[in-house]
Structure formats: C-alpha cells, structure tokens
Amino acid sequence: GGVSAKVNIKTGVIEGPVIYKSPLTPTKYKNHPITNSEIVGVNLPYWDKVISLVNKAAIHMPQIRTVGWDVVLTNDGAFLLEGNHNWDKTHWQKCYGLGLKHELIKFS
C-alpha cells in the first residue's frame, strides 16, 4: 500500500491528486475518498521543518544517493519516521505523469 502526491518542493502545496498504490491500477483522488475534503491545493503544515529534517538526516547517510523519506505530520509538528533506500521510484514518477530519471541522475 501507500500513497503519493505531487508536492511543490518550495512551498509544500499539493499540486496533484493523491495516488493510492495498487499492484494493478493506481487510484487517483483529488478529494479525500471518505470526507470529500479537497486534497489538491492543500498547504502541508510544517513544510520548512520537513525539509530541514530530511536534509539533516541525509547528511548522516552519504553512501545512499537517494532516499524515500517517511515524514509524519501531527498537531505537534513534523517528525521523521524512517528513510527507505529502496523506495518506489515508479510510483513517484506516476504522480508527475512523466519519467524523472533525469532528476535522479543528478545524485549518481
């Protein structure tokens, strides 16, 4: 399982639908499937803290060139849950609707 969405890296605003990971067909939602709340356009809270957390953590693992960071957002702030060396690059690219190998090559 899992979900992904296109997020503006500078602002923390969700720019694309949430895509639920599925082994057969990913499902896209512009609104939350239960509450019908809008997802696209939401400004993720504590975005500066999220960027700071992952930048600090990345320094401690220079041998791993790319990491899929799991960050938890709560009422008390942003917290780093874990980093995954074998993150789903295909699912990430589906959020953007195009191949992003050129972005990963920057880190090889």
Jmol script that loads the backbone (N, CA, C; Angstrom):
load data "model"
ATOM      1  N   GLY A   1       0.808  -1.190   0.000  1.00  0.00           N
ATOM      2  CA  GLY A   1       0.000   0.000   0.000  1.00  0.00           C
ATOM      3  C   GLY A   1       0.847   1.247   0.000  1.00  0.00           C
ATOM      4  N   GLY A   2       0.208   2.357   0.250  1.00  0.00           N
ATOM      5  CA  GLY A   2       0.887   3.635   0.304  1.00  0.00           C
ATOM      6  C   GLY A   2       0.215   4.636  -0.606  1.00  0.00           C
ATOM      7  N   VAL A   3       0.528   5.907  -0.381  1.00  0.00           N
ATOM      8  CA  VAL A   3       0.006   6.975  -1.216  1.00  0.00           C
ATOM      9  C   VAL A   3       1.129   7.929  -1.568  1.00  0.00           C
ATOM     10  N   SER A   4       0.960   8.613  -2.686  1.00  0.00           N
ATOM     11  CA  SER A   4       1.901   9.628  -3.131  1.00  0.00           C
ATOM     12  C   SER A   4       1.117  10.760  -3.762  1.00  0.00           C
ATOM     13  N   ALA A   5       1.743  11.932  -3.792  1.00  0.00           N
ATOM     14  CA  ALA A   5       1.146  13.074  -4.479  1.00  0.00           C
ATOM     15  C   ALA A   5       2.261  13.997  -4.935  1.00  0.00           C
ATOM     16  N   LYS A   6       1.996  14.733  -5.981  1.00  0.00           N
ATOM     17  CA  LYS A   6       2.942  15.740  -6.460  1.00  0.00           C
ATOM     18  C   LYS A   6       2.857  16.927  -5.507  1.00  0.00           C
ATOM     19  N   VAL A   7       4.001  17.273  -4.889  1.00  0.00           N
ATOM     20  CA  VAL A   7       4.068  18.376  -3.937  1.00  0.00           C
ATOM     21  C   VAL A   7       5.102  19.377  -4.430  1.00  0.00           C
ATOM     22  N   ASN A   8       4.759  20.648  -4.376  1.00  0.00           N
ATOM     23  CA  ASN A   8       5.704  21.697  -4.743  1.00  0.00           C
ATOM     24  C   ASN A   8       6.797  21.725  -3.676  1.00  0.00           C
ATOM     25  N   ILE A   9       8.022  21.429  -4.068  1.00  0.00           N
ATOM     26  CA  ILE A   9       9.127  21.300  -3.128  1.00  0.00           C
ATOM     27  C   ILE A   9       9.443  22.611  -2.408  1.00  0.00           C
ATOM     28  N   LYS A  10       9.153  23.735  -3.034  1.00  0.00           N
ATOM     29  CA  LYS A  10       9.459  25.036  -2.415  1.00  0.00           C
ATOM     30  C   LYS A  10       8.379  25.493  -1.442  1.00  0.00           C
ATOM     31  N   THR A  11       7.114  25.192  -1.757  1.00  0.00           N
ATOM     32  CA  THR A  11       6.010  25.727  -0.955  1.00  0.00           C
ATOM     33  C   THR A  11       5.319  24.694  -0.069  1.00  0.00           C
ATOM     34  N   GLY A  12       5.422  23.405  -0.392  1.00  0.00           N
ATOM     35  CA  GLY A  12       4.713  22.374   0.361  1.00  0.00           C
ATOM     36  C   GLY A  12       3.245  22.262   0.000  1.00  0.00           C
ATOM     37  N   VAL A  13       2.852  22.820  -1.145  1.00  0.00           N
ATOM     38  CA  VAL A  13       1.463  22.747  -1.597  1.00  0.00           C
ATOM     39  C   VAL A  13       1.292  21.505  -2.473  1.00  0.00           C
ATOM     40  N   ILE A  14       0.237  20.736  -2.202  1.00  0.00           N
ATOM     41  CA  ILE A  14      -0.065  19.548  -3.012  1.00  0.00           C
ATOM     42  C   ILE A  14      -0.597  20.021  -4.354  1.00  0.00           C
ATOM     43  N   GLU A  15       0.102  19.642  -5.435  1.00  0.00           N
ATOM     44  CA  GLU A  15      -0.240  20.124  -6.778  1.00  0.00           C
ATOM     45  C   GLU A  15      -0.950  19.093  -7.632  1.00  0.00           C
ATOM     46  N   GLY A  16      -0.992  17.868  -7.181  1.00  0.00           N
ATOM     47  CA  GLY A  16      -1.626  16.833  -7.988  1.00  0.00           C
ATOM     48  C   GLY A  16      -2.437  15.903  -7.111  1.00  0.00           C
ATOM     49  N   PRO A  17      -3.211  15.040  -7.722  1.00  0.00           N
ATOM     50  CA  PRO A  17      -4.054  14.143  -6.935  1.00  0.00           C
ATOM     51  C   PRO A  17      -3.218  13.158  -6.131  1.00  0.00           C
ATOM     52  N   VAL A  18      -3.809  12.660  -5.054  1.00  0.00           N
ATOM     53  CA  VAL A  18      -3.197  11.582  -4.298  1.00  0.00           C
ATOM     54  C   VAL A  18      -3.388  10.303  -5.106  1.00  0.00           C
ATOM     55  N   ILE A  19      -2.327   9.544  -5.221  1.00  0.00           N
ATOM     56  CA  ILE A  19      -2.390   8.282  -5.951  1.00  0.00           C
ATOM     57  C   ILE A  19      -2.176   7.156  -4.950  1.00  0.00           C
ATOM     58  N   TYR A  20      -3.189   6.297  -4.821  1.00  0.00           N
ATOM     59  CA  TYR A  20      -3.064   5.135  -3.966  1.00  0.00           C
ATOM     60  C   TYR A  20      -2.349   4.050  -4.743  1.00  0.00           C
ATOM     61  N   LYS A  21      -1.348   3.495  -4.117  1.00  0.00           N
ATOM     62  CA  LYS A  21      -0.546   2.456  -4.740  1.00  0.00           C
ATOM     63  C   LYS A  21      -1.375   1.180  -4.853  1.00  0.00           C
ATOM     64  N   SER A  22      -1.351   0.607  -6.017  1.00  0.00           N
ATOM     65  CA  SER A  22      -2.080  -0.631  -6.258  1.00  0.00           C
ATOM     66  C   SER A  22      -1.241  -1.496  -7.183  1.00  0.00           C
ATOM     67  N   PRO A  23      -1.211  -2.800  -6.952  1.00  0.00           N
ATOM     68  CA  PRO A  23      -0.427  -3.654  -7.838  1.00  0.00           C
ATOM     69  C   PRO A  23      -0.961  -3.694  -9.270  1.00  0.00           C
ATOM     70  N   LEU A  24      -2.235  -3.379  -9.469  1.00  0.00           N
ATOM     71  CA  LEU A  24      -2.804  -3.454 -10.812  1.00  0.00           C
ATOM     72  C   LEU A  24      -3.026  -2.063 -11.408  1.00  0.00           C
ATOM     73  N   THR A  25      -3.831  -1.256 -10.766  1.00  0.00           N
ATOM     74  CA  THR A  25      -4.156   0.071 -11.285  1.00  0.00           C
ATOM     75  C   THR A  25      -4.148   1.079 -10.147  1.00  0.00           C
ATOM     76  N   PRO A  26      -3.274   2.105 -10.221  1.00  0.00           N
ATOM     77  CA  PRO A  26      -3.312   3.117  -9.164  1.00  0.00           C
ATOM     78  C   PRO A  26      -4.603   3.925  -9.230  1.00  0.00           C
ATOM     79  N   THR A  27      -5.140   4.267  -8.072  1.00  0.00           N
ATOM     80  CA  THR A  27      -6.359   5.058  -7.987  1.00  0.00           C
ATOM     81  C   THR A  27      -5.989   6.482  -7.616  1.00  0.00           C
ATOM     82  N   LYS A  28      -6.535   7.464  -8.354  1.00  0.00           N
ATOM     83  CA  LYS A  28      -6.239   8.867  -8.108  1.00  0.00           C
ATOM     84  C   LYS A  28      -7.440   9.542  -7.456  1.00  0.00           C
ATOM     85  N   TYR A  29      -7.146  10.405  -6.470  1.00  0.00           N
ATOM     86  CA  TYR A  29      -8.184  11.164  -5.786  1.00  0.00           C
ATOM     87  C   TYR A  29      -7.788  12.637  -5.698  1.00  0.00           C
ATOM     88  N   LYS A  30      -8.658  13.519  -6.171  1.00  0.00           N
ATOM     89  CA  LYS A  30      -8.458  14.958  -5.977  1.00  0.00           C
ATOM     90  C   LYS A  30      -9.085  15.390  -4.660  1.00  0.00           C
ATOM     91  N   ASN A  31     -10.080  14.623  -4.206  1.00  0.00           N
ATOM     92  CA  ASN A  31     -10.726  14.850  -2.910  1.00  0.00           C
ATOM     93  C   ASN A  31     -10.584  13.582  -2.078  1.00  0.00           C
ATOM     94  N   HIS A  32     -10.575  13.750  -0.765  1.00  0.00           N
ATOM     95  CA  HIS A  32     -10.451  12.613   0.132  1.00  0.00           C
ATOM     96  C   HIS A  32     -11.624  11.662  -0.120  1.00  0.00           C
ATOM     97  N   PRO A  33     -11.350  10.357  -0.259  1.00  0.00           N
ATOM     98  CA  PRO A  33     -12.426   9.416  -0.617  1.00  0.00           C
ATOM     99  C   PRO A  33     -13.507   9.243   0.444  1.00  0.00           C
ATOM    100  N   ILE A  34     -13.245   9.620   1.694  1.00  0.00           N
ATOM    101  CA  ILE A  34     -14.257   9.464   2.740  1.00  0.00           C
ATOM    102  C   ILE A  34     -14.873  10.812   3.102  1.00  0.00           C
ATOM    103  N   THR A  35     -14.041  11.831   3.349  1.00  0.00           N
ATOM    104  CA  THR A  35     -14.548  13.130   3.810  1.00  0.00           C
ATOM    105  C   THR A  35     -14.910  14.068   2.669  1.00  0.00           C
ATOM    106  N   ASN A  36     -14.441  13.764   1.468  1.00  0.00           N
ATOM    107  CA  ASN A  36     -14.612  14.599   0.280  1.00  0.00           C
ATOM    108  C   ASN A  36     -13.879  15.949   0.402  1.00  0.00           C
ATOM    109  N   SER A  37     -13.004  16.087   1.392  1.00  0.00           N
ATOM    110  CA  SER A  37     -12.196  17.299   1.534  1.00  0.00           C
ATOM    111  C   SER A  37     -11.222  17.403   0.372  1.00  0.00           C
ATOM    112  N   GLU A  38     -10.984  18.630  -0.069  1.00  0.00           N
ATOM    113  CA  GLU A  38     -10.036  18.842  -1.166  1.00  0.00           C
ATOM    114  C   GLU A  38      -8.634  18.445  -0.734  1.00  0.00           C
ATOM    115  N   ILE A  39      -7.909  17.827  -1.638  1.00  0.00           N
ATOM    116  CA  ILE A  39      -6.521  17.439  -1.405  1.00  0.00           C
ATOM    117  C   ILE A  39      -5.605  18.354  -2.214  1.00  0.00           C
ATOM    118  N   VAL A  40      -5.911  18.515  -3.481  1.00  0.00           N
ATOM    119  CA  VAL A  40      -5.112  19.380  -4.340  1.00  0.00           C
ATOM    120  C   VAL A  40      -5.243  20.812  -3.839  1.00  0.00           C
ATOM    121  N   GLY A  41      -4.115  21.472  -3.665  1.00  0.00           N
ATOM    122  CA  GLY A  41      -4.102  22.846  -3.168  1.00  0.00           C
ATOM    123  C   GLY A  41      -3.857  22.960  -1.676  1.00  0.00           C
ATOM    124  N   VAL A  42      -3.862  21.830  -0.968  1.00  0.00           N
ATOM    125  CA  VAL A  42      -3.603  21.858   0.469  1.00  0.00           C
ATOM    126  C   VAL A  42      -2.132  22.215   0.700  1.00  0.00           C
ATOM    127  N   ASN A  43      -1.911  23.122   1.642  1.00  0.00           N
ATOM    128  CA  ASN A  43      -0.561  23.510   2.023  1.00  0.00           C
ATOM    129  C   ASN A  43      -0.156  22.645   3.211  1.00  0.00           C
ATOM    130  N   LEU A  44       0.819  21.769   3.010  1.00  0.00           N
ATOM    131  CA  LEU A  44       1.235  20.868   4.076  1.00  0.00           C
ATOM    132  C   LEU A  44       1.855  21.668   5.225  1.00  0.00           C
ATOM    133  N   PRO A  45       1.425  21.411   6.457  1.00  0.00           N
ATOM    134  CA  PRO A  45       1.960  22.174   7.591  1.00  0.00           C
ATOM    135  C   PRO A  45       3.411  21.802   7.888  1.00  0.00           C
ATOM    136  N   TYR A  46       4.115  22.720   8.515  1.00  0.00           N
ATOM    137  CA  TYR A  46       5.488  22.495   8.962  1.00  0.00           C
ATOM    138  C   TYR A  46       6.444  22.168   7.811  1.00  0.00           C
ATOM    139  N   TRP A  47       6.166  22.696   6.613  1.00  0.00           N
ATOM    140  CA  TRP A  47       6.958  22.315   5.450  1.00  0.00           C
ATOM    141  C   TRP A  47       8.441  22.640   5.621  1.00  0.00           C
ATOM    142  N   ASP A  48       8.761  23.796   6.197  1.00  0.00           N
ATOM    143  CA  ASP A  48      10.168  24.143   6.425  1.00  0.00           C
ATOM    144  C   ASP A  48      10.839  23.120   7.342  1.00  0.00           C
ATOM    145  N   LYS A  49      10.105  22.650   8.332  1.00  0.00           N
ATOM    146  CA  LYS A  49      10.627  21.634   9.257  1.00  0.00           C
ATOM    147  C   LYS A  49      10.837  20.304   8.529  1.00  0.00           C
ATOM    148  N   VAL A  50       9.920  19.939   7.637  1.00  0.00           N
ATOM    149  CA  VAL A  50      10.063  18.706   6.861  1.00  0.00           C
ATOM    150  C   VAL A  50      11.357  18.744   6.059  1.00  0.00           C
ATOM    151  N   ILE A  51      11.579  19.840   5.348  1.00  0.00           N
ATOM    152  CA  ILE A  51      12.786  19.973   4.523  1.00  0.00           C
ATOM    153  C   ILE A  51      14.030  19.922   5.406  1.00  0.00           C
ATOM    154  N   SER A  52      13.998  20.593   6.546  1.00  0.00           N
ATOM    155  CA  SER A  52      15.131  20.596   7.469  1.00  0.00           C
ATOM    156  C   SER A  52      15.424  19.188   7.997  1.00  0.00           C
ATOM    157  N   LEU A  53      14.384  18.457   8.373  1.00  0.00           N
ATOM    158  CA  LEU A  53      14.554  17.097   8.890  1.00  0.00           C
ATOM    159  C   LEU A  53      15.242  16.186   7.890  1.00  0.00           C
ATOM    160  N   VAL A  54      14.748  16.170   6.656  1.00  0.00           N
ATOM    161  CA  VAL A  54      15.311  15.240   5.671  1.00  0.00           C
ATOM    162  C   VAL A  54      16.712  15.675   5.231  1.00  0.00           C
ATOM    163  N   ASN A  55      16.966  16.977   5.177  1.00  0.00           N
ATOM    164  CA  ASN A  55      18.314  17.430   4.837  1.00  0.00           C
ATOM    165  C   ASN A  55      19.317  17.025   5.910  1.00  0.00           C
ATOM    166  N   LYS A  56      18.946  17.162   7.176  1.00  0.00           N
ATOM    167  CA  LYS A  56      19.840  16.768   8.270  1.00  0.00           C
ATOM    168  C   LYS A  56      20.067  15.259   8.279  1.00  0.00           C
ATOM    169  N   ALA A  57      19.019  14.496   8.055  1.00  0.00           N
ATOM    170  CA  ALA A  57      19.149  13.039   8.056  1.00  0.00           C
ATOM    171  C   ALA A  57      20.001  12.562   6.888  1.00  0.00           C
ATOM    172  N   ALA A  58      19.868  13.186   5.738  1.00  0.00           N
ATOM    173  CA  ALA A  58      20.611  12.761   4.547  1.00  0.00           C
ATOM    174  C   ALA A  58      22.117  12.893   4.736  1.00  0.00           C
ATOM    175  N   ILE A  59      22.543  13.864   5.511  1.00  0.00           N
ATOM    176  CA  ILE A  59      23.973  14.071   5.753  1.00  0.00           C
ATOM    177  C   ILE A  59      24.596  12.869   6.455  1.00  0.00           C
ATOM    178  N   HIS A  60      23.798  12.155   7.237  1.00  0.00           N
ATOM    179  CA  HIS A  60      24.309  11.014   8.001  1.00  0.00           C
ATOM    180  C   HIS A  60      24.414   9.737   7.170  1.00  0.00           C
ATOM    181  N   MET A  61      23.938   9.759   5.927  1.00  0.00           N
ATOM    182  CA  MET A  61      23.983   8.575   5.070  1.00  0.00           C
ATOM    183  C   MET A  61      24.470   8.947   3.672  1.00  0.00           C
ATOM    184  N   PRO A  62      25.675   9.488   3.543  1.00  0.00           N
ATOM    185  CA  PRO A  62      26.133   9.936   2.224  1.00  0.00           C
ATOM    186  C   PRO A  62      26.308   8.801   1.212  1.00  0.00           C
ATOM    187  N   GLN A  63      26.457   7.574   1.696  1.00  0.00           N
ATOM    188  CA  GLN A  63      26.633   6.440   0.786  1.00  0.00           C
ATOM    189  C   GLN A  63      25.342   6.053   0.072  1.00  0.00           C
ATOM    190  N   ILE A  64      24.202   6.499   0.577  1.00  0.00           N
ATOM    191  CA  ILE A  64      22.907   6.223  -0.070  1.00  0.00           C
ATOM    192  C   ILE A  64      22.534   7.467  -0.860  1.00  0.00           C
ATOM    193  N   ARG A  65      22.497   7.357  -2.178  1.00  0.00           N
ATOM    194  CA  ARG A  65      22.342   8.517  -3.052  1.00  0.00           C
ATOM    195  C   ARG A  65      20.930   9.081  -3.080  1.00  0.00           C
ATOM    196  N   THR A  66      19.912   8.234  -2.992  1.00  0.00           N
ATOM    197  CA  THR A  66      18.531   8.719  -2.931  1.00  0.00           C
ATOM    198  C   THR A  66      17.796   7.948  -1.836  1.00  0.00           C
ATOM    199  N   VAL A  67      16.927   8.647  -1.111  1.00  0.00           N
ATOM    200  CA  VAL A  67      16.180   8.047  -0.004  1.00  0.00           C
ATOM    201  C   VAL A  67      14.728   8.491  -0.112  1.00  0.00           C
ATOM    202  N   GLY A  68      13.809   7.566   0.118  1.00  0.00           N
ATOM    203  CA  GLY A  68      12.397   7.907   0.234  1.00  0.00           C
ATOM    204  C   GLY A  68      12.102   8.135   1.705  1.00  0.00           C
ATOM    205  N   TRP A  69      11.903   9.388   2.081  1.00  0.00           N
ATOM    206  CA  TRP A  69      11.695   9.728   3.492  1.00  0.00           C
ATOM    207  C   TRP A  69      10.219   9.645   3.859  1.00  0.00           C
ATOM    208  N   ASP A  70       9.930   8.966   4.956  1.00  0.00           N
ATOM    209  CA  ASP A  70       8.581   8.928   5.519  1.00  0.00           C
ATOM    210  C   ASP A  70       8.549   9.927   6.668  1.00  0.00           C
ATOM    211  N   VAL A  71       7.734  10.972   6.505  1.00  0.00           N
ATOM    212  CA  VAL A  71       7.623  12.032   7.494  1.00  0.00           C
ATOM    213  C   VAL A  71       6.190  12.056   8.013  1.00  0.00           C
ATOM    214  N   VAL A  72       6.052  12.177   9.326  1.00  0.00           N
ATOM    215  CA  VAL A  72       4.747  12.211   9.972  1.00  0.00           C
ATOM    216  C   VAL A  72       4.437  13.659  10.345  1.00  0.00           C
ATOM    217  N   LEU A  73       3.252  14.123   9.966  1.00  0.00           N
ATOM    218  CA  LEU A  73       2.786  15.457  10.343  1.00  0.00           C
ATOM    219  C   LEU A  73       1.707  15.310  11.400  1.00  0.00           C
ATOM    220  N   THR A  74       1.919  15.946  12.563  1.00  0.00           N
ATOM    221  CA  THR A  74       0.950  15.886  13.655  1.00  0.00           C
ATOM    222  C   THR A  74       0.630  17.311  14.100  1.00  0.00           C
ATOM    223  N   ASN A  75      -0.247  17.450  15.053  1.00  0.00           N
ATOM    224  CA  ASN A  75      -0.543  18.767  15.619  1.00  0.00           C
ATOM    225  C   ASN A  75       0.670  19.368  16.324  1.00  0.00           C
ATOM    226  N   ASP A  76       1.628  18.515  16.713  1.00  0.00           N
ATOM    227  CA  ASP A  76       2.816  18.970  17.428  1.00  0.00           C
ATOM    228  C   ASP A  76       4.012  19.234  16.519  1.00  0.00           C
ATOM    229  N   GLY A  77       3.864  19.007  15.219  1.00  0.00           N
ATOM    230  CA  GLY A  77       4.964  19.279  14.302  1.00  0.00           C
ATOM    231  C   GLY A  77       5.217  18.142  13.330  1.00  0.00           C
ATOM    232  N   ALA A  78       6.394  18.198  12.710  1.00  0.00           N
ATOM    233  CA  ALA A  78       6.822  17.185  11.738  1.00  0.00           C
ATOM    234  C   ALA A  78       7.881  16.301  12.377  1.00  0.00           C
ATOM    235  N   PHE A  79       7.786  15.006  12.111  1.00  0.00           N
ATOM    236  CA  PHE A  79       8.713  14.053  12.702  1.00  0.00           C
ATOM    237  C   PHE A  79       9.147  13.048  11.631  1.00  0.00           C
ATOM    238  N   LEU A  80      10.412  12.691  11.657  1.00  0.00           N
ATOM    239  CA  LEU A  80      10.953  11.725  10.708  1.00  0.00           C
ATOM    240  C   LEU A  80      10.657  10.317  11.208  1.00  0.00           C
ATOM    241  N   LEU A  81       9.956   9.532  10.409  1.00  0.00           N
ATOM    242  CA  LEU A  81       9.625   8.162  10.771  1.00  0.00           C
ATOM    243  C   LEU A  81      10.736   7.214  10.339  1.00  0.00           C
ATOM    244  N   GLU A  82      11.097   7.289   9.050  1.00  0.00           N
ATOM    245  CA  GLU A  82      12.144   6.410   8.538  1.00  0.00           C
ATOM    246  C   GLU A  82      12.582   6.872   7.160  1.00  0.00           C
ATOM    247  N   GLY A  83      13.719   6.338   6.733  1.00  0.00           N
ATOM    248  CA  GLY A  83      14.199   6.535   5.373  1.00  0.00           C
ATOM    249  C   GLY A  83      14.295   5.193   4.691  1.00  0.00           C
ATOM    250  N   ASN A  84      13.903   5.132   3.427  1.00  0.00           N
ATOM    251  CA  ASN A  84      13.911   3.874   2.675  1.00  0.00           C
ATOM    252  C   ASN A  84      14.874   3.978   1.501  1.00  0.00           C
ATOM    253  N   HIS A  85      15.894   3.112   1.492  1.00  0.00           N
ATOM    254  CA  HIS A  85      16.847   3.120   0.385  1.00  0.00           C
ATOM    255  C   HIS A  85      16.230   2.533  -0.887  1.00  0.00           C
ATOM    256  N   ASN A  86      15.242   1.672  -0.730  1.00  0.00           N
ATOM    257  CA  ASN A  86      14.604   1.008  -1.868  1.00  0.00           C
ATOM    258  C   ASN A  86      13.185   1.544  -2.040  1.00  0.00           C
ATOM    259  N   TRP A  87      13.075   2.848  -2.196  1.00  0.00           N
ATOM    260  CA  TRP A  87      11.761   3.492  -2.319  1.00  0.00           C
ATOM    261  C   TRP A  87      11.220   3.316  -3.728  1.00  0.00           C
ATOM    262  N   ASP A  88       9.936   3.502  -3.886  1.00  0.00           N
ATOM    263  CA  ASP A  88       9.245   3.218  -5.152  1.00  0.00           C
ATOM    264  C   ASP A  88       9.355   4.395  -6.118  1.00  0.00           C
ATOM    265  N   LYS A  89      10.403   4.387  -6.904  1.00  0.00           N
ATOM    266  CA  LYS A  89      10.639   5.470  -7.867  1.00  0.00           C
ATOM    267  C   LYS A  89       9.578   5.506  -8.967  1.00  0.00           C
ATOM    268  N   THR A  90       9.030   4.355  -9.317  1.00  0.00           N
ATOM    269  CA  THR A  90       7.984   4.305 -10.340  1.00  0.00           C
ATOM    270  C   THR A  90       6.727   5.022  -9.856  1.00  0.00           C
ATOM    271  N   HIS A  91       6.336   4.759  -8.627  1.00  0.00           N
ATOM    272  CA  HIS A  91       5.135   5.393  -8.079  1.00  0.00           C
ATOM    273  C   HIS A  91       5.317   6.905  -7.988  1.00  0.00           C
ATOM    274  N   TRP A  92       6.498   7.351  -7.594  1.00  0.00           N
ATOM    275  CA  TRP A  92       6.832   8.775  -7.526  1.00  0.00           C
ATOM    276  C   TRP A  92       6.647   9.427  -8.902  1.00  0.00           C
ATOM    277  N   GLN A  93       7.125   8.768  -9.945  1.00  0.00           N
ATOM    278  CA  GLN A  93       7.015   9.319 -11.291  1.00  0.00           C
ATOM    279  C   GLN A  93       5.568   9.360 -11.781  1.00  0.00           C
ATOM    280  N   LYS A  94       4.747   8.428 -11.336  1.00  0.00           N
ATOM    281  CA  LYS A  94       3.332   8.418 -11.722  1.00  0.00           C
ATOM    282  C   LYS A  94       2.621   9.673 -11.224  1.00  0.00           C
ATOM    283  N   CYS A  95       3.054  10.204 -10.095  1.00  0.00           N
ATOM    284  CA  CYS A  95       2.449  11.438  -9.564  1.00  0.00           C
ATOM    285  C   CYS A  95       2.667  12.614 -10.522  1.00  0.00           C
ATOM    286  N   TYR A  96       3.762  12.581 -11.229  1.00  0.00           N
ATOM    287  CA  TYR A  96       4.102  13.664 -12.148  1.00  0.00           C
ATOM    288  C   TYR A  96       3.648  13.375 -13.579  1.00  0.00           C
ATOM    289  N   GLY A  97       3.317  12.109 -13.835  1.00  0.00           N
ATOM    290  CA  GLY A  97       2.851  11.735 -15.166  1.00  0.00           C
ATOM    291  C   GLY A  97       3.956  11.710 -16.208  1.00  0.00           C
ATOM    292  N   LEU A  98       5.204  11.574 -15.766  1.00  0.00           N
ATOM    293  CA  LEU A  98       6.324  11.507 -16.708  1.00  0.00           C
ATOM    294  C   LEU A  98       7.526  10.889 -16.027  1.00  0.00           C
ATOM    295  N   GLY A  99       8.457  10.442 -16.849  1.00  0.00           N
ATOM    296  CA  GLY A  99       9.690   9.875 -16.319  1.00  0.00           C
ATOM    297  C   GLY A  99      10.574  10.955 -15.713  1.00  0.00           C
ATOM    298  N   LEU A 100      11.203  10.641 -14.602  1.00  0.00           N
ATOM    299  CA  LEU A 100      12.032  11.624 -13.907  1.00  0.00           C
ATOM    300  C   LEU A 100      13.456  11.124 -13.681  1.00  0.00           C
ATOM    301  N   LYS A 101      13.896  10.219 -14.546  1.00  0.00           N
ATOM    302  CA  LYS A 101      15.257   9.687 -14.413  1.00  0.00           C
ATOM    303  C   LYS A 101      16.284  10.819 -14.422  1.00  0.00           C
ATOM    304  N   HIS A 102      16.023  11.850 -15.217  1.00  0.00           N
ATOM    305  CA  HIS A 102      16.956  12.975 -15.291  1.00  0.00           C
ATOM    306  C   HIS A 102      17.149  13.645 -13.926  1.00  0.00           C
ATOM    307  N   GLU A 103      16.148  13.596 -13.057  1.00  0.00           N
ATOM    308  CA  GLU A 103      16.280  14.143 -11.722  1.00  0.00           C
ATOM    309  C   GLU A 103      17.166  13.267 -10.844  1.00  0.00           C
ATOM    310  N   LEU A 104      17.022  11.946 -10.983  1.00  0.00           N
ATOM    311  CA  LEU A 104      17.821  11.025 -10.168  1.00  0.00           C
ATOM    312  C   LEU A 104      19.279  11.005 -10.589  1.00  0.00           C
ATOM    313  N   ILE A 105      19.543  11.194 -11.874  1.00  0.00           N
ATOM    314  CA  ILE A 105      20.927  11.165 -12.370  1.00  0.00           C
ATOM    315  C   ILE A 105      21.760  12.254 -11.711  1.00  0.00           C
ATOM    316  N   LYS A 106      21.137  13.339 -11.306  1.00  0.00           N
ATOM    317  CA  LYS A 106      21.849  14.429 -10.626  1.00  0.00           C
ATOM    318  C   LYS A 106      22.556  13.939  -9.364  1.00  0.00           C
ATOM    319  N   PHE A 107      22.069  12.831  -8.774  1.00  0.00           N
ATOM    320  CA  PHE A 107      22.582  12.355  -7.497  1.00  0.00           C
ATOM    321  C   PHE A 107      23.443  11.104  -7.632  1.00  0.00           C
ATOM    322  N   SER A 108      23.756  10.704  -8.859  1.00  0.00           N
ATOM    323  CA  SER A 108      24.570   9.497  -9.020  1.00  0.00           C
ATOM    324  C   SER A 108      26.025   9.820  -9.191  1.00  0.00           C
TER     325      SER A 108
END
end "model"
wireframe off; spacefill off
backbone 0.3
color backbone group
